């Protein structure tokens, strides 16, 4: 069977994880590869967080344990935003099947806290929204090949800027490595400046992740679009697809 000139591959049961968007799953031959990390990049207002809500909602519906990592300390506002889009996560949070966790980019213990959270809990799905503030953390520097974490005093008074590709790559690989697991599938979002040709704010993440969704705006046609730019072990079309978002927030693609 073919669609858009791409031969559809047969996948073994359990190797694909639904995105929660039926039309997107169809393009991916069943969903995201289990254990993969997918970058969701785009300019403001393209629907990145809505896609993440839908991904998490699919996990909750399937009885999976989910983690939503945010760089916004107002988790209550995030839950209210989800409700506006038609996703009420209160019951899942109360039942312990979904946890929202704020990651403070100013804390030098962030990596350890995140690693402990992921290792101690068997999450099936993780969302990191957004990677951008964490990628800009003034934490990791390289000295003769050794990773150095500044002290609390250094963080407060003289933060170390990340001014080399090597340091940034080590930092991002550390973050992605914490999320990486054979049994856990993750989405990470990244802001992209208007007019940029990069696929992430840091311009490195796109080379580390397993998959990339690029969300974009077409103001002349008053449309949002999604393109699958990359997906590990998956034959897929590179054609942009128009996104439809219902009044209740549900997202679908026009195939």
N, C-alpha and C positions, 0 to 999 in steps of 0.2 A: 504494500500500500504506500502511496506517495501523497504528500501534501506540500504545495509550494515548490515542487521539484526536489524535495528532500525525502529520501527513503526512510520510513519509520522503522526504528529498531524495536525488536521484541525484548522486553526487560523482564528479569526474574522478579517474582513476587517478593515484595519487601525491600527491593533495592531503590525504590523511588518514594519520595515524600511529597505529598500534595502541597501545593502553594496555597490552597484554599480558593484558587481562581481556576475554574474548570477549563476555560479556553487557554489559559497559560499552561496548564498541565498537559493539554493536548499537544501543544507545540514542543513540550519537553518529553514527550513519550511517557507520560505518567507522573511527571513532577521532577523535583530536584533530586540529584543523586544523594542517597543517604550518606551522612557524614561529611557533606560538602559545606563550604562557606561561600556564599554568594554576595557580591557587592551590589547594592541598589543605589545608583548614583543619579543625580539630577539637580537642576536648579530649584529654587524655592517654589512651592506650589505645584509640583509635578505629581504628587501622590505617593511619595516614598513611605511616609508613616502609615498611610491607609493600607498600602500593600503589606506592611509589617503586621498591622492589626489583623488583616485577613489571614495571614500565615499562622499567627498565634491562635486565632479563633478556630482554625481547622485542627490544630493540635489539641485544643481543649475538647472540641467535639469528638475527637478520636480517643479521648481518655488519656492523653499524653501529659507529661509534666513539662512545663514551659517556663522560661526565664526571659524577662524583658529588661534589658540593661539600658539605662538612659543617662545622658549627660546633663539632663535638666532636673534640678532638685525638686521641682514642683510636681511630684508624682500624682497628687490629687488632680491637678490640672490636666495631666495626661489621661487619667481615667475619665475625666469629664469630656475630653476631646474624643475619646473612644466611643463614649455613649452617643455623642452627637453624630458619629458616623455609623451608629447602629450596632456597636459592639459593647455589651455590658459585661465587664469582666469581674464584677463584684463577687459573684458566687464562686468563681474559680479561685479568686484571691483568698476568700474565706475558707475554701476547701483545701487550700494548699497546693492546688495543681498549677497555679500561676503565681510567680513572684515578680514584682517590680523592684529593681535595685538601682539606686542612684550611684553613679561612679563620679567621684570628685576628682577632676583632673589636677587639682592642686595638692593632692595627697601622694606622698612618695610611696605609701604602702598600697597603692591601688592595685598593682600587679599581684601582690601576695593575697590581698583580700578577694580579688576576682578569681584567682586560681583556687583558693580554698572553697569558695562558693560553688564553683563548677565541679571540683573533685568530690565534694561531700554530698552532692545531690545528683541523681541520675536524670538529667534533663534530656528530653528528646528533641526539643527545639529551643534555640536561643536567638533573640534579636538584640542587636546593639545599635541603638539609634540616639546619637549619631557618633560615628567614628571621628569626625572632624576635630572636636575639642581635644580628644585623647591623642590624636596624631600630632597635635601641636603642643603636647606637654613638654615643658623644659626639664626633662628628667634624664634621659639617657645620653651619655657622651662616651666616646671611645678614646682610650689611652693605651697605646701599644697593643691594641686588639682586645683589651679588657673592658668589660662593661662596668661603668661606675654610676652609683646612685648618689646624688648629692644629699647632704644632711638636711635636717629640717631647717636649720639656720641658713644654710645656703639657699634652700628653696625660697625662704622668706626674703632674704636680703640681696642675694646675687644669683638669681636663677641661671642655670646653664642653658644657653640657646641651642636648639638642634640646628646646626648649620652645616651638616654634611649629609650626603646621600647615605653613606655607610651607617651613621648613627641612626638616621630615620628608619632605614631598612631593618636594623636590629630591633629597634623599638616596636615597629609594626609586626615583625615576625613573632616577637614575644607575645603580643596581644592575640594574634591569630592562632598561635600555638596553644594558648590557653583554651580557646574555643574549639579547637580541632579534636574530634572524636569520631570513631567509627559509628557510634550509635546516636550521635547528636548532629542535627542539621541546623545551620545558622544563616541568618541574614544580617548584614551590616550595612548601614546607610552612610553615604557621604555627600556633602554638599559640593556642588560644582559651580564656580563663578560663571556668570553669563558670558558667552562667547569663548569660553575655554575649550581647548581641544583635548584636555586631559579628562580621564574618566573618574577621577577622585580629586579632592582638594589637595591631597599630599602628592599626587602623581606617581605613587609607588604601589599603593594597595591593589591596583588593577593587575599587577604582575604577580601578586602573592595568592589571591583568591582563586577558587575553582570555577566560579561563574560570575557573570556581570549582566545586570539589567540596567539599561540606560533609559531613564524617563525624561521626556522633553515636552516643551510647549510649542504648539503651532498657532501663534496668535492670529495669523491671517485666516485660518480655518476654524479658529476657536475650538481647538482640540488638544488633548494630551495624547502623547504617544509613548509606547514602550518598545524597545529593541533588545533582543537577546544578543549581546555582543560576544559572549563566551560562555560555554558550559562544558565542564569536564565530561568526557565520554559520551557526548550527546551530539548527534547530527541535528542541526536546527537552521531555520531560515534566518537571514540577517535583515529581513524586511521589517520596517517599523509598523506597529499595529496601533490603531486608534484605541484609546482607553475610554470606556464608559463608566462613570461613577453615578450610581443611583442616589436618590435623595436620602436614603438611609446609609449610604457610604459603601455599598457593595461595588467592587471593581470587576469588570469583565473586559476582555479584548474582542474587537471585531475581527474575525478571521476571514 
